[in-house]
Amino acid sequence: MLEKAKTHSILLGLGIIFCGFSLFSIIRFTDPYTAGAITHILLYLSLFLFCVGLFTLAGIIIRQRFFYGIYIANLITSFRQAILLAVLVTGSLLLQAKGLRYWWVELIFVLFLVMLEIFFNL
């Protein structure tokens, strides 16, 4: 089982590096004012995938170190929470880009994601 965990971590790390490179390349080499819709979609998609990978890897490392348990259960929980955090980060940046991010909208967004996590834990 330890070999699977190492393999998953290595593959997840490579995915994070590729998504980070994609995100950096889009930010560095495109002009957001002249870029088309496809470029913006790819930017938010690479940001989402980068955040999912990074939060999953961090979550699984923390869970395996402090909360001993079955690896696959820790991986599923880490992945679910990473998706919710990535939705929060990507959604917040998307709202900021559209000029719709106010404190009360962000609070409702966070509360919605917290309620969704509570629902999944039941």
Residue, then its C-alpha position, 0 to 999 in steps of 0.5 A: m500500500l505504501e508503494k501506491a501512496k508514493t505513486h499517487s503522490i508522485l503523479l499528483g506532484l507532476g500534475i501540479i507542476f504541469c498545471g502550474f506551468s500552464l497557469f504561469s504561461i497563460i499569465r505571463f504570455t497573454d494580455p487579459y484585455t485582448a485575450g479571447a474567451i478560450t484563453h480565459i476558460l483555460l486560465y480558470l481551468s488551469l487555476f482550478l486543476f492546480c488548486v485541486g492538486l495542491f490542496t489534495l496533496a497538502g490534505i493527504i500529507i496532513r491527514q497521513r501524518f496527524f490522523y492515522g487511518i486508511y489511505i483511501a479514506n484520507l485520499i477521498t476526504s482530501f480530494r473532496q475538500a480540495i475540490l471545494l477549496a478550489v471552487l472557492v478560490t476560482g469562483s472568488l477570482l472569477l467574481q473579482a474579475k467580473g466586479l461582483r465580489y462583495w463581502w456579502v457575496e463572498l460570505i454566502f459563497v463560503l457558507f454555501l460551500v461549508m453547508l455542502e461539506i456538512f451535507f457530504n459528511l452526513 
